[in-house]
Amino acid sequence: MREEKPKAPSQKNKSAKTKSWFWPIVYSGIAIVFVGMIWGYNAFMKDDAPGLADVAGKDPEDGLTIKTNAAKETLKFPFTEALLDDVAILQDYYDVNADAAMRESAMLVFDQHYVTNTGITISVQGKAFEVVASLSGTVEDIVLDPFKGDEIILSHADGLKTIYRSVSGILVKKGEEVDQGQVLGTATENDWNSKVGIHLNFEVQKDGVAVNPRTYLAF
């Protein structure tokens, strides 16, 4: 009796076995490539924006972060707002485009000499009042002048300066950082402009040029 030989597997069975491992390998390769693309994109974006990563990693107490995120200040009155109803502008800023009456009120006279007012002269019912910083900044200089009255100069961002004249009892010093609303001293009188009594002469400068404080403040 002839021994039967085992039958060779058909071509169909070979094809089925090939398909069983071929496609999983293809899918795995595609997945690896896709994950690699995502990882590379994230790495590129991180390197491309180092500034954002630095700010996010800063301590909340760090000065740079505070300056970056702080809201921009606007100029405020050089006195506490509770006094606003009692404030009078005795002498205006000299504006060549203003009417004749305002230009006349902006002329300061001493010993028959006329000087144009580069600020505004503020009075609170002829009484002494606290002078406060209109903006946060640095004390650029303090000028002691018993004749014209002592003067405080503050420098601020964006090329602004505020100048406070006819001040006594000065509470700040040159180089000191001050906050908006911080008390700088007390308004007083002086011999140079004695006719207005106790007052503050308040000046605003932009890039070294005096500008009308009324354009910043709602007097």
Beta strands, then each sheet from edge to edge (+ up, - down):
strand 1: 87-91
strand 2: 107-110
strand 3: 113-116
strand 4: 120-124
strand 5: 130-132
strand 6: 137-143
strand 7: 150-155
strand 8: 160-168
strand 9: 177-178
strand 10: 183-187
strand 11: 200-206
strand 12: 209-211
sheet 1: 1+ 4- 11+ 8- 7+ 6- 9+
sheet 2: 1+ 4- 11+ 12-
sheet 3: 1+ 4- 11+ 8- 10+ 5-
sheet 4: 2+ 3-
end
